[in-house]
Structure formats: structure tokens, C-alpha cells
Amino acid sequence: MQTDLEFQRVLLKVQASLTVDEVQDLVFLCSDLLCLKDLSTVTSAGHLFSLLENRDLLSWEDPSLLLELLRILKRNSLIRNLTSEDFMPTNGTTYSQQISPYRQLLYELSEFICEQDLKDIKFLLLKTLPRKKLEKDMTLLQLFLEMEKEDLLDENNLDVLQKIIADINPSLEKRIIQYKTENCEMGRMVIAQEIGDITPALYSPAPLSLVTSLTSVDIMEEQVDRLSLTEGAAAVSRDQSLHSVIKNESLNMSVTENPEIQQYEMKGEKRGVCLIINNCDFNCGLRKRDGTDIDKKSLEVVFQWLGFEVLTKQNCDRHQILQVLRDLAACDHTSTDCVVCCVLSHGQIKGIVGVDGQTVTYRELIETLSPSQCPSLFKKPKLFFIQACRGTDGQPAAFPQIFPDDEDMPVSDAAVPRDSIPEMADYLLAMSTVPHYVSYREKDNGSWFIQSLCHNLKLLVPRGFDLLSILTQVNSDVSKKTDKSGLKKQMPQPEFTLTKRVVFPPPKTRPPLP
């Protein structure tokens, strides 16, 4: 109780020190952490801090987000006062980097744009954004948010902004090019197979010396994106031939040409716990996820067959999702080989959605099993399989006149829109789709991703294939699937910081029936 009171004193002191403009800057910086509807009502720093506390993003135990925000605002003297006066704990406190480099880039650009530059930018956007909004007394940060709403701007799409900035302030264009270069370098650090949109795994801004022209990786990613998400039968044919090449080269290489790649030990007394969080019935206006129980059953059968102790939790809200993971982290995993967490739910680009409509970010999800929270899992693989949308592109609602809700058609797991794995080793985050796109689930057959995952685990584990090779096959299988119209496509995306190959020992029992 005393620490809670002390922390409220800290927040009150910060609130009294911030100007109205700085509060609006904080609102913009937090627009990836909180929903825009809530942020639109914020009029004070205190209100914003309350929203962050309610989402467990800000607390006495972890004040790192507050320190990060103040650092971005360059309020270093305030940070020193807070820590030197023993207002806040400082032992082990580091900047959490919950504010993405993209969001920081936009804020940095706004610091160098004068009032006349802003008028010129609005003029250039007259044919693109609604004139009524541009005529309002809109700040540059508010203008950035409007561009995001119109799909003119996001962390992987800075072309429109770059052209505008090049006309207004050419020197700032170099900063955008620097960001693109850094983003490209980050993309190489995550080995994501057969994907169209690579999400950086970690955030660490590179020095200015990295400002160079864009490499061919940008062109390659764009081509892969078109291949992975192209609609129609022709794409299936091309993808099939490409997969044959990748399968023959990459899988054989991992087994024979790179024998020096080590494997995680799978010789413990127990294989480990497989936690399944299955959200079906939502109390926040989102649709019931018919067919998810088929996925749950398939996962239970396969992971029991692989030697895991399966623990299933039904219809969890945000708090319950985090709590069941904290409970799992509190267990002693010394005698186990690894841990698996499967989450079946609605989702958005930032994370998964609980049955209460509240989001658990991917960072929050996996940090619960970090070495600091669960030392007995140190250097052991922590495997997450996520069946959830990461946006709303390609929703079935685009064809209601052709496929009514009661027909046997795939439906998406998308929630209302808007992090990748943090800088920790031995993680796998296997996503059912790439960012901004939906995942499909058939009411009578389960989801495309989970059913393909279970099928290929049963098929390839007995043959000695490692998990990443199996996920490559899952990528290939799911990329070939479509609906009756031939228009709906899906591309899974694994991200990982694994340091060895994950090879499950072939079970001695017969494989489960399909």
C-alpha cells in the first residue's frame, strides 16, 4: 500500500511538471500501447497514467515506461530528480523500449518541423486527406495519426511521408532513410520463413553511420509479400514449385550440411507443460469463435502424444491470460525440457484479445516466461503458437452476399485493429499470419494454421525433422489453402531467437489418428 501511494506521488510530480503540448506528445507516443478511442479522451497526464496503470504498463515495480517517455521528451533533469530523491526504485531499472523506433521517428521529425513546414505538408495532402480535417488546427503528430487511419503511413510504409519530407525539409529525409535501413537490418535478425511482412524482433537504434541507400532486401521482401498473399490459383502453382526448391535445399542442409548446429537437449524426466488458452465466447461484442474447440482438441492430442503435460484454460480475459502464465512461470521446470503455450483467440496487430476485449501484447505474453521471471526455463526453448488475426485485411465480411454466415465458410479471428519478441534467447513465436492480415478458421474443421501444425507434427516428428523445418512445411501448406471463391489467402510467420534446433524425440506410441 505504501509503495502504491509513493508511486502516485511520483506520477503527480511528473504531471505537475509537464506542459499541455508535452501531454499531447505522450498521447502520440502511447498510441501503440492504448486504443485510440481511450486516448482521444485524454486531457491530462494523470488521465494517461491511469490508463497505462490499468493496462499493467506502469507500476511501482516497473516504472521503465515512465522513464522511457521522459527520456524521449528529453526531460532528463526530471528523471534525475525522481530517482535522486528516492521517489522511484532504480536498482536494475532499464529503459524498456516499449515505444517503437517508428513512433520515436515520427516524434523526432515533429521536433524539427516548423509551423510553415506544417502548412506546406497540409497543402501537399489536400488531395489525399479530407479537407475539413486539414483545415482544423491540427498538429503534425495528429496529422500522422490521420495518415495512419487512411493507410498512408505505418512502420513498414513510409514512402508517402518520405516524399513529402523530401520536398519540405530534405535534411530530414536522411533520418527516414536511416530508419528504413535499421528496420531492414532488424528484419535480417529474425529468420522468418516464406513470409511477406517481416516484423523486427528487437528494438535497438543504429548509429547515424548506418544511413545508406536501401538494399535489395526491400525489393526481395516486396516480392515475397506479393507471392505469399497473391490471390488465385496461379499463385498456388508458383508457390508449390518454390516450396519444392526450398524444401530440398533448406531441410537437407539443416540435417546434413550443417552438422555443427546443436540441438536442445530433450532428455529430461518430463518433456514439459503445454498450456492451451482457448477463447471461444467473448463478452465484448466480438463474434464467438466457432471451430476453436476442434483446434483445442487437436493440440491436446498431439502434445500429449509428444510427451507434454497439457493444461487447458477456457475463455480467459486479459488478467486471466497473464495470471495463468505467471502461475506457469512460478512452477519449477528444472526437470523438464521446454515449455509450450498455444493461444487461440481473436487478435490484432499488437497482440491477442481476451474475452473482455482487452489486449495482451506479444511482449507481455512472452516476457512472463523470461529468465528473470522463470529461472528454471533459462536456456530452454519457450515455444508459443498463436492462432489469432494481426489486423483486419481480407475479412470475410467483404463477400456477405455470396457467403452468408450460416454457410460452411472460413471466418477470421480479427478484432478491432492497431511487438515482436524481446531481446531474449530461446524463444519461438509462431504466428498464424503476417502483420495486418486475418487468420481463417472453419467452423467444422478448425483453423488452417493449427490444423496444419498438428498434421505436420504427427507426420514429421517421427521422421526426425526439427521444428523450424516443420513450420516451413506449415507455411507451404497454409499458403496453398483458400476458400470457395479462391480469393482468401493466409501466410503464417514464425519469429524466433532459438540458439539450437528443436527436435522432439519420436514418441514410442503410435501417432494419434487424424
Secondary structure as the mmCIF struct_conf table of DSSP 4:
data_model
#
loop_
_struct_conf.conf_type_id
_struct_conf.id
_struct_conf.beg_label_comp_id
_struct_conf.beg_label_asym_id
_struct_conf.beg_label_seq_id
_struct_conf.end_label_comp_id
_struct_conf.end_label_asym_id
_struct_conf.end_label_seq_id
HELX_RH_AL_P HELX_RH_AL_P1 GLN A 2 SER A 17
HELX_RH_AL_P HELX_RH_AL_P2 VAL A 20 LEU A 29
TURN_TY1_P TURN_TY1_P1 CYS A 30 LEU A 33
BEND BEND1 LEU A 34 LEU A 34
HELX_RH_AL_P HELX_RH_AL_P3 LEU A 36 LEU A 39
TURN_TY1_P TURN_TY1_P2 SER A 40 THR A 41
BEND BEND2 SER A 44 SER A 44
HELX_RH_AL_P HELX_RH_AL_P4 ALA A 45 ASN A 54
TURN_TY1_P TURN_TY1_P3 ARG A 55 ASP A 56
BEND BEND3 LEU A 57 LEU A 58
BEND BEND4 TRP A 60 GLU A 61
HELX_RH_AL_P HELX_RH_AL_P5 SER A 64 ILE A 72
TURN_TY1_P TURN_TY1_P4 LEU A 73 LYS A 74
HELX_RH_AL_P HELX_RH_AL_P6 ASN A 76 SER A 84
TURN_TY1_P TURN_TY1_P5 GLU A 85 ASP A 86
BEND BEND5 PHE A 87 MET A 88
TURN_TY1_P TURN_TY1_P6 ASN A 91 GLY A 92
BEND BEND6 ILE A 99 ILE A 99
HELX_RH_AL_P HELX_RH_AL_P7 PRO A 101 GLU A 111
TURN_TY1_P TURN_TY1_P7 PHE A 112 PHE A 112
HELX_RH_AL_P HELX_RH_AL_P8 GLU A 115 LEU A 124
TURN_TY1_P TURN_TY1_P8 LEU A 125 THR A 128
BEND BEND7 LEU A 129 LEU A 129
HELX_RH_AL_P HELX_RH_AL_P9 ARG A 131 GLU A 135
BEND BEND8 LYS A 136 LYS A 136
HELX_RH_AL_P HELX_RH_AL_P10 LEU A 140 LYS A 149
TURN_TY1_P TURN_TY1_P9 GLU A 150 ASP A 151
BEND BEND9 LEU A 152 LEU A 152
STRN STRN1 ASP A 154 ASP A 154
TURN_TY1_P TURN_TY1_P10 GLU A 155 ASN A 156
STRN STRN2 ASN A 157 ASN A 157
HELX_RH_AL_P HELX_RH_AL_P11 ASP A 159 ILE A 168
HELX_RH_AL_P HELX_RH_AL_P12 PRO A 170 MET A 189
BEND BEND10 VAL A 190 VAL A 190
TURN_TY1_P TURN_TY1_P11 GLN A 193 GLU A 194
BEND BEND11 GLY A 196 ASP A 197
HELX_LH_PP_P HELX_LH_PP_P1 ILE A 198 PRO A 200
BEND BEND12 ALA A 201 ALA A 201
HELX_LH_PP_P HELX_LH_PP_P2 PRO A 205 PRO A 207
HELX_RH_3T_P HELX_RH_3T_P1 LEU A 208 LEU A 210
HELX_RH_AL_P HELX_RH_AL_P13 SER A 216 LEU A 229
BEND BEND13 GLY A 232 GLY A 232
HELX_RH_AL_P HELX_RH_AL_P14 ALA A 233 ILE A 246
HELX_RH_PI_P HELX_RH_PI_P1 LYS A 247 LEU A 251
HELX_RH_AL_P HELX_RH_AL_P15 ASN A 252 ASN A 252
HELX_RH_PI_P HELX_RH_PI_P2 MET A 253 GLU A 257
TURN_TY1_P TURN_TY1_P12 PRO A 259 GLU A 260
BEND BEND14 ILE A 261 ILE A 261
STRN STRN3 GLN A 263 GLN A 263
BEND BEND15 GLY A 268 GLU A 269
STRN STRN4 LYS A 270 ASN A 278
BEND BEND16 ASN A 283 GLY A 285
HELX_LH_PP_P HELX_LH_PP_P3 LEU A 286 LYS A 288
TURN_TY1_P TURN_TY1_P13 ASP A 290 GLY A 291
HELX_RH_AL_P HELX_RH_AL_P16 THR A 292 TRP A 305
TURN_TY1_P TURN_TY1_P14 LEU A 306 GLY A 307
STRN STRN5 PHE A 308 GLN A 314
BEND BEND17 ASN A 315 ASN A 315
HELX_RH_AL_P HELX_RH_AL_P17 ARG A 318 ALA A 330
BEND BEND18 CYS A 331 CYS A 331
TURN_TY1_P TURN_TY1_P15 THR A 334 SER A 335
STRN STRN6 THR A 336 LEU A 344
BEND BEND19 SER A 345 SER A 345
STRN STRN7 GLY A 347 GLN A 348
TURN_TY1_P TURN_TY1_P16 ILE A 349 LYS A 350
STRN STRN8 GLY A 351 VAL A 353
TURN_TY1_P TURN_TY1_P17 VAL A 355 ASP A 356
BEND BEND20 GLY A 357 GLY A 357
STRN STRN9 THR A 359 THR A 361
HELX_RH_AL_P HELX_RH_AL_P18 TYR A 362 GLU A 367
TURN_TY1_P TURN_TY1_P18 THR A 368 LEU A 369
BEND BEND21 SER A 370 SER A 370
TURN_TY1_P TURN_TY1_P19 PRO A 371 GLN A 373
HELX_RH_3T_P HELX_RH_3T_P2 PRO A 375 LEU A 377
TURN_TY1_P TURN_TY1_P20 PHE A 378 LYS A 379
BEND BEND22 LYS A 380 LYS A 380
STRN STRN10 LYS A 382 GLN A 387
BEND BEND23 ALA A 388 ALA A 388
BEND BEND24 ARG A 390 GLY A 391
STRN STRN11 ASP A 393 ASP A 393
TURN_TY1_P TURN_TY1_P21 GLY A 394 GLY A 394
HELX_RH_3T_P HELX_RH_3T_P3 PRO A 396 ALA A 398
TURN_TY1_P TURN_TY1_P22 PRO A 400 ILE A 402
BEND BEND25 PHE A 403 PHE A 403
TURN_TY1_P TURN_TY1_P23 ASP A 405 ASP A 406
BEND BEND26 GLU A 407 ASP A 408
STRN STRN12 VAL A 411 SER A 412
STRN STRN13 ALA A 414 ALA A 414
BEND BEND27 VAL A 416 VAL A 416
BEND BEND28 GLU A 423 GLU A 423
BEND BEND29 ALA A 425 ASP A 426
STRN STRN14 TYR A 427 MET A 431
BEND BEND30 SER A 432 THR A 433
TURN_TY1_P TURN_TY1_P24 PRO A 435 HIS A 436
STRN STRN15 TYR A 437 TYR A 437
STRN STRN16 TYR A 440 GLU A 442
TURN_TY1_P TURN_TY1_P25 LYS A 443 ASN A 445
STRN STRN17 GLY A 446 SER A 447
HELX_RH_AL_P HELX_RH_AL_P19 TRP A 448 LEU A 460
HELX_RH_3T_P HELX_RH_3T_P4 VAL A 461 ARG A 463
TURN_TY1_P TURN_TY1_P26 GLY A 464 GLY A 464
HELX_RH_AL_P HELX_RH_AL_P20 LEU A 467 LYS A 480
TURN_TY1_P TURN_TY1_P27 LYS A 484 SER A 485
BEND BEND31 GLY A 486 GLY A 486
STRN STRN18 GLN A 493 PHE A 496
BEND BEND32 THR A 499 LYS A 500
STRN STRN19 ARG A 501 ARG A 501
HELX_LH_PP_P HELX_LH_PP_P4 PHE A 504 PRO A 507
BEND BEND33 LYS A 508 THR A 509
HELX_LH_PP_P HELX_LH_PP_P5 ARG A 510 LEU A 513
#
